[in-house]
Amino acid sequence: MNEASFTGFFRTLVTIIVVWWVVRFLVKAYIVWNATQKSRSTFHQTKPDPRVKGEVRIERLDKSDPRSPGYQGPVEDADYEEVK
């Protein structure tokens, strides 16, 4: 039967730790690179808003469709009471 040596165990443990650090570094570098690529592409695609400064615009969303992003379900307004 083969006996496990301390140096072999230590070498394996160090190898696993180094590989883990390298993989973590590569994943983080890829995430940063991907985020910068997306921000560059969206930065150049934005168009300036043609509205005059101070102009107010109300955009209505279809709130009756449950798949729409602004859908809140059946909403009922409540009266305001000031508590003294």
Summary of the structure (lengths in Angstrom):
residues: 84
radius of gyration: 28.9
end to end distance: 84.4
largest distance: 84.4
contacts: 99
relative contact order: 0.05
helix: 48%
strand: 0%
